[in-house]
Amino acid sequence: MIPEDLRLLETVGAEAEVAAGQVLIERGQNGAGLYVIVEGTVAVEAPEGTRELGPGAFIGERALLSLDGKRTARVRATTDVRVLAVGRTEFERLCAGDPAFARRIGGELESGHAS
């Protein structure tokens, strides 16, 4: 993701705080949006394994880019976390306004930077 993409997400997102141990995303649910981690760390528990992500990473985008719209991993805060929450509608508006936006998010996914 390029810095301009983060600025776009900031214009439509809302910051939220999540306590350590709380689940942000549950596998199998319909994806309602994505999160950008501002502070703290999360554990992404997916069928291919578990990994930890921190500031600058985004989570939940797979469901927004997939055909079935389902969450593919469980995401749990391993520390207190501050996130930027972006809803599906806002994300879709950004993609409609800049078709390359979704490709850039998808590129992050393919390179392993996103969950």
N, C-alpha and C positions, 0 to 999 in steps of 0.2 A: 504494500500500500504506500502511496506517495503522501507527503505531508498535506497536500491539498485535500486528499480524501479524508484524512482525519479531521481537518477543519470543516469539511462538509458534514461529517457525522456529528460534530460538536454543535452545528447550527440546528439540528433536528433532534438531538438526543437530550436526555436528562440524566444528571448524575444521581447515583444511589450508593448507599453503603450497605455492605453485606457482612454479617458476622462470621468469624471463623467457624467452620463446620456446617454452615448452611448450604443447601443445594440450590444452585442457580438454574440448572437445566437437568431435566430427567430424561433419560433415553426413551425413545418411543413416542414422546409427546409431539404435538404439532408445534412447529416453530413460530413463535409470535414476534420474534425480533432477535437482535444480536447485542452483544456487550463488548465494549472495549475496556480492557483492564487499565485503570489509571494508577492505582496503588495496590500492592499486595500480590498474593499468588493464589492460583486455583489448581486443582488436580482434575485433569480430563481423563475420565475412565471410559475407554472405548474398547470394542472387541479386539482391536489390534494391540492394545496395551494401555498403560497409564503413563501420562507425562504431566509435568508441571509447567504452567505458563505464568508469566508476570507482566509488568507494565508494558504497554504497547501492543500486547497480543489481543486478538479479538476472538470471541467464542460465539457459537450459535449460528454462524453464517451458512453452514452446510445445509441446514434445513430451509433456509431462505433461497438457496440456489438449486436445491434438488427438486425433482418432479413430484415426489410424494410429500414433501414438506415436513418430514418427520425428523426428530432429533436423533442423532447417531451416537451420542455419548452422554454420560452423566458428568456434570461439572459441579464440583464442590469447592467452596472456599477453604483453603488450608491456613490462611491468615485472615485477619480483618481485611476486607477488600473494598476499594472504591472503584465503581465502574461507570461508564457512560452507556446508558441503555437507549437503544434505537429500535423503535417498533417496526414491524413488517411494512406497514403502509408508508412510513417515512423512507425506509430503505428502498421500496419499490419506486417511489417518486424520484429518489436520487438516481436509480438505474435508468428510469425513463428519460431523465434530463441529460444523462451522460451514459450511453450504452457501454462505453469502455469501462465504466466504474465497476460493473458486475464482473467483467473479464479480469480486472485487476484484483478484485477480491478472490475470484476463482484461481488466479495465478498464485496468490498467497497460499491458498488451499493446496494446490498441486506441489508447491515447493516445501510444504510441511511447516509453514509459519503459522497457520491457523488451525483451529480445531473443528 
